[in-house]
Amino acid sequence: MGWFTGIILFVLIWWTALFAVLPLGQQVRPEADEVSGVRGLPSRPRIGRIVLITTLVSALLWIGCDLLISSSYLSFRHGILAFGG
């Protein structure tokens, strides 16, 4: 995998992982917010912690994807996925 493809793959994995990590550990306010009236806002969002966890999870998934792509396990040139042509 080239560096450009690797960066694009990491960004896609990071963005997807963000939505999986975002609700972890969040406590919603039981009463409505005075300014907006919204009840679903988290009381302490901790965005820095969420970004750090998302980056760590994304790095692990990206390494796994890179190893899988670089291996001959998923190859269209030979093996079970090869085109019999």
C-alpha positions in Angstrom: 0.0 0.0 0.0 1.3 3.4 -0.9 1.6 6.4 1.4 -1.4 8.2 -0.1 -3.6 5.1 0.0 -2.5 4.6 3.6 -3.4 8.1 4.7 -6.8 7.9 3.0 -7.5 4.5 4.6 -6.5 5.9 8.0 -8.8 8.9 7.7 -11.7 6.6 6.7 -11.1 4.2 9.6 -10.7 7.2 12.0 -13.9 8.8 10.9 -15.8 5.5 11.3 -14.2 4.7 14.6 -15.1 8.2 15.9 -18.8 7.4 15.8 -18.2 4.1 17.6 -16.1 5.7 20.4 -18.2 8.9 20.7 -20.9 7.6 23.0 -18.5 5.8 25.4 -18.6 7.1 28.9 -21.1 9.9 28.2 -23.6 11.0 30.8 -26.6 13.0 29.5 -28.1 15.8 31.5 -31.4 14.9 33.2 -32.7 18.4 32.9 -32.9 20.6 29.8 -30.1 23.1 29.0 -31.0 26.7 29.9 -29.8 28.2 26.7 -30.8 25.7 24.0 -33.4 23.6 25.9 -31.8 20.4 24.6 -31.7 17.4 27.0 -29.4 15.1 25.1 -26.2 17.1 25.5 -23.5 15.4 27.5 -22.6 17.0 30.9 -18.8 16.7 30.3 -18.0 15.9 26.6 -14.2 15.1 27.1 -13.5 15.6 23.4 -9.7 15.3 23.9 -10.1 11.9 25.5 -12.5 10.8 22.7 -10.0 11.9 20.0 -7.1 10.1 21.7 -9.1 6.8 22.0 -10.3 7.1 18.4 -6.8 7.6 17.2 -5.5 4.6 19.1 -8.3 2.4 17.9 -7.8 3.6 14.4 -4.1 3.0 14.5 -4.6 -0.6 15.6 -7.2 -1.2 12.9 -5.1 0.5 10.3 -2.1 -1.7 11.2 -4.3 -4.8 10.9 -5.6 -3.7 7.5 -2.1 -2.9 6.3 -0.9 -6.4 7.3 -3.9 -8.0 5.7 -3.5 -6.0 2.5 0.2 -6.7 2.3 -0.1 -10.4 3.0 -0.8 -13.0 0.3 -3.9 -14.1 2.2 -6.2 -11.8 0.2 -4.7 -11.9 -3.3 -6.4 -11.9 -6.6 -3.2 -13.2 -8.3 -3.0 -16.6 -6.6 -4.9 -18.5 -4.0 -8.6 -19.0 -3.5 -9.6 -15.6 -4.8 -7.5 -15.9 -8.0 -9.3 -15.5 -11.3 -9.0 -18.8 -13.2 -8.8 -17.0 -16.6 
